[in-house]
Amino acid sequence: MGKTVRKLFITRRYREAYYQLTPGANESFWQKIGENETSVGAKFLIACDSRWCNEKYAGWGIIDYPDAQAVQKATAANEKNDLFRYVDTDTYLGQPVEDNQLFTGFESVKDTLDTIYQLFLIKNLSNDPWEGLSSYTRDLIWARVAESIANNGGKGVLWCQTDWSNEEYDGYGVIAWPNIEAQQSHFADLRKIGWHRYVYALTILGKKTNP
């Protein structure tokens, strides 16, 4: 892993102050936030709307930064521009794992109107059922998961390790699915191999909102 830091943000809700903004003030607010990010060399990799599948979350996205110092500078600028007065958001810092061949980047995805993005946030795998498995069995489970993703037309987009910044979670990742039925079929496969006995994760589905 290099110096690159990717910030996952999960927007829980927009605060009442946000809804009181005039259309012009709203546009100016988001423009300023975008300027804060680009001024430190950050790039939005994806933003998704997720309210349609989980009303607890308005949406989520991932921003790429050149290093941790850039994250700190952008956050300070956003603080000055009252971002946190208007938006209630959880964030997780991760570093991309480059040697994982399952995750091939956003450029490998051909978006259509039916494309669904699955964000998954994996909690610490140090649980008794998982630790009780042999390394052979663990590898076999991971192989079955990868096979199901491929068979259902999924594309692994990215995987980031987060335990260095938040010990509650091992990492987060994104998988693109050609449609909702493919994602549902994959989860049927996961149930067959007892996946949720071993891996504790939060999944949020999203529809892409940015180009």
C-alpha positions as CSV (number, residue, x, y, z in Angstrom):
1,M,0.0,0.0,0.0
2,G,1.2,3.5,-0.8
3,K,0.3,6.9,0.5
4,T,-3.0,7.1,-1.3
5,V,-6.0,7.4,1.0
6,R,-9.6,6.7,0.0
7,K,-12.4,8.1,2.2
8,L,-15.7,6.3,2.3
9,F,-18.5,8.5,3.3
10,I,-22.0,7.3,4.3
11,T,-24.5,10.0,4.5
12,R,-27.1,9.2,7.2
13,R,-29.2,12.3,6.8
14,Y,-29.4,16.0,5.8
15,R,-29.9,18.2,8.9
16,E,-32.8,20.6,9.1
17,A,-30.5,23.5,8.4
18,Y,-29.8,22.0,5.0
19,Y,-33.5,22.0,4.1
20,Q,-33.7,25.7,5.0
21,L,-31.1,26.7,2.4
22,T,-32.4,28.6,-0.7
23,P,-31.8,26.9,-4.1
24,G,-29.0,29.4,-4.7
25,A,-27.4,28.9,-1.3
26,N,-27.6,25.1,-1.8
27,E,-25.8,25.3,-5.1
28,S,-23.1,27.6,-3.6
29,F,-22.7,25.3,-0.6
30,W,-21.9,22.2,-2.7
31,Q,-19.7,24.2,-5.1
32,K,-17.6,25.3,-2.2
33,I,-17.3,21.8,-0.8
34,G,-16.2,20.5,-4.3
35,E,-13.6,23.3,-4.4
36,N,-12.3,22.3,-1.0
37,E,-11.8,18.7,-2.2
38,T,-10.2,19.5,-5.6
39,S,-7.9,22.1,-4.0
40,V,-6.0,19.3,-2.2
41,G,-5.9,17.0,-5.2
42,A,-8.9,14.9,-4.3
43,K,-11.0,13.1,-6.8
44,F,-14.6,11.7,-6.4
45,L,-14.5,8.1,-7.5
46,I,-18.2,7.4,-7.1
47,A,-21.3,8.8,-5.4
48,C,-24.5,6.7,-5.0
49,D,-28.1,7.3,-3.9
50,S,-29.2,4.6,-1.5
51,R,-32.4,5.9,0.1
52,W,-34.5,3.7,-2.2
53,C,-33.1,0.5,-0.6
54,N,-32.3,1.6,2.9
55,E,-34.1,4.7,4.3
56,K,-31.5,5.0,7.1
57,Y,-28.9,6.2,4.6
58,A,-29.3,8.9,2.0
59,G,-26.3,7.8,0.1
60,W,-22.6,7.0,0.0
61,G,-19.5,7.7,-2.0
62,I,-15.7,7.3,-2.1
63,I,-13.1,10.1,-2.5
64,D,-9.5,9.5,-3.5
65,Y,-6.8,11.6,-1.8
66,P,-3.1,11.8,-2.5
67,D,-2.2,11.3,1.2
68,A,-3.6,11.6,4.7
69,Q,-2.5,15.3,4.9
70,A,-4.8,16.1,2.0
71,V,-7.7,14.5,3.9
72,Q,-6.9,16.7,6.9
73,K,-6.7,19.9,4.9
74,A,-10.0,19.2,3.1
75,T,-11.8,18.3,6.3
76,A,-10.6,21.6,7.9
77,A,-11.8,23.6,5.0
78,N,-15.2,21.7,5.1
79,E,-15.4,22.5,8.8
80,K,-14.9,26.2,8.0
81,N,-17.7,26.0,5.5
82,D,-20.2,24.5,7.9
83,L,-20.4,21.1,6.2
84,F,-21.2,19.3,9.4
85,R,-24.0,21.8,10.3
86,Y,-25.9,20.5,7.3
87,V,-25.0,16.8,6.8
88,D,-24.7,13.9,9.2
89,T,-22.1,11.5,7.8
90,D,-20.0,8.5,8.8
91,T,-16.5,8.3,7.2
92,Y,-13.9,5.5,7.0
93,L,-10.3,6.0,5.8
94,G,-8.8,3.2,3.8
95,Q,-5.8,2.4,1.6
96,P,-6.3,0.4,-1.6
97,V,-5.0,-3.1,-1.7
98,E,-3.4,-3.3,-5.1
99,D,-2.5,-7.0,-5.3
100,N,-6.1,-8.3,-5.1
101,Q,-6.9,-9.5,-8.6
102,L,-10.7,-9.7,-7.8
103,F,-11.0,-5.9,-7.7
104,T,-10.2,-4.3,-11.1
105,G,-11.2,-0.6,-10.8
106,F,-14.2,1.5,-11.9
107,E,-13.0,1.5,-15.5
108,S,-13.9,-2.2,-15.8
109,V,-17.6,-1.4,-15.3
110,K,-19.9,-0.6,-18.2
111,D,-22.7,1.3,-16.5
112,T,-26.3,0.8,-17.7
113,L,-29.6,2.0,-16.2
114,D,-29.8,-1.3,-14.4
115,T,-26.3,-1.3,-12.8
116,I,-26.4,-1.6,-9.0
117,Y,-23.4,-0.9,-6.8
118,Q,-22.9,-2.8,-3.6
119,L,-20.9,-1.2,-0.8
120,F,-19.8,-3.6,1.8
121,L,-18.1,-2.7,5.1
122,I,-16.5,-5.8,6.8
123,K,-16.3,-5.9,10.5
124,N,-13.3,-7.5,12.2
125,L,-13.0,-11.1,11.1
126,S,-11.5,-12.2,14.4
127,N,-14.6,-14.2,15.5
128,D,-14.7,-17.8,16.8
129,P,-16.3,-19.5,13.8
130,W,-13.9,-18.0,11.3
131,E,-10.8,-18.5,13.5
132,G,-11.9,-22.1,14.0
133,L,-11.5,-22.8,10.2
134,S,-8.4,-24.2,8.7
135,S,-6.5,-22.0,6.2
136,Y,-7.6,-24.4,3.5
137,T,-11.3,-24.0,4.3
138,R,-11.0,-20.2,4.4
139,D,-9.3,-20.2,1.0
140,L,-12.1,-22.5,-0.3
141,I,-14.8,-20.1,1.0
142,W,-13.1,-17.1,-0.6
143,A,-12.8,-19.0,-3.9
144,R,-16.6,-19.8,-3.7
145,V,-17.4,-16.2,-3.2
146,A,-15.2,-15.1,-6.1
147,E,-16.8,-17.7,-8.3
148,S,-20.3,-16.5,-7.4
149,I,-19.4,-12.9,-8.2
150,A,-18.1,-13.9,-11.6
151,N,-21.0,-16.3,-12.4
152,N,-23.5,-13.6,-11.6
153,G,-21.8,-11.0,-13.7
154,G,-20.4,-8.9,-10.9
155,K,-17.3,-6.8,-11.1
156,G,-15.1,-6.2,-8.1
157,V,-14.4,-2.5,-8.2
158,L,-12.2,-1.7,-5.2
159,W,-11.1,-3.1,-1.9
160,C,-9.5,-0.9,0.9
161,Q,-7.9,-1.9,4.1
162,T,-9.2,0.2,7.1
163,D,-8.0,-1.5,10.2
164,W,-5.2,1.0,10.5
165,S,-7.7,3.9,10.9
166,N,-10.6,2.1,12.5
167,E,-10.0,-1.2,14.3
168,E,-13.7,-2.1,14.3
169,Y,-13.6,-2.8,10.6
170,D,-11.2,-4.8,8.4
171,G,-12.0,-2.9,5.2
172,Y,-14.6,-1.9,2.7
173,G,-15.2,-2.6,-0.9
174,V,-17.5,-2.1,-3.9
175,I,-19.0,-4.6,-6.3
176,A,-20.9,-3.6,-9.5
177,W,-23.8,-5.8,-10.5
178,P,-25.5,-5.8,-13.9
179,N,-28.9,-5.6,-12.2
180,I,-30.6,-6.2,-8.8
181,E,-31.4,-9.9,-9.7
182,A,-27.7,-10.7,-10.1
183,Q,-27.0,-9.2,-6.7
184,Q,-29.8,-11.2,-5.2
185,S,-28.6,-14.4,-6.8
186,H,-25.1,-13.9,-5.4
187,F,-26.5,-13.6,-1.9
188,A,-28.4,-16.8,-2.4
189,D,-25.1,-18.4,-3.1
190,L,-23.6,-16.8,0.0
191,R,-26.3,-18.3,2.2
192,K,-25.5,-21.8,0.8
193,I,-21.9,-21.6,2.0
194,G,-22.8,-20.2,5.4
195,W,-21.1,-16.9,4.6
196,H,-22.9,-14.9,7.2
197,R,-21.8,-17.2,10.0
198,Y,-18.2,-16.2,9.4
199,V,-18.3,-12.7,8.0
200,Y,-20.0,-9.8,9.7
201,A,-20.6,-7.0,7.2
202,L,-22.8,-4.0,6.4
203,T,-24.1,-3.8,2.8
204,I,-25.7,-0.7,1.3
205,L,-26.9,-0.8,-2.3
206,G,-26.7,2.3,-4.5
207,K,-27.5,3.8,-7.8
208,K,-24.7,5.9,-9.3
209,T,-25.5,9.6,-9.3
210,N,-22.3,11.0,-10.8
211,P,-20.8,10.5,-14.3
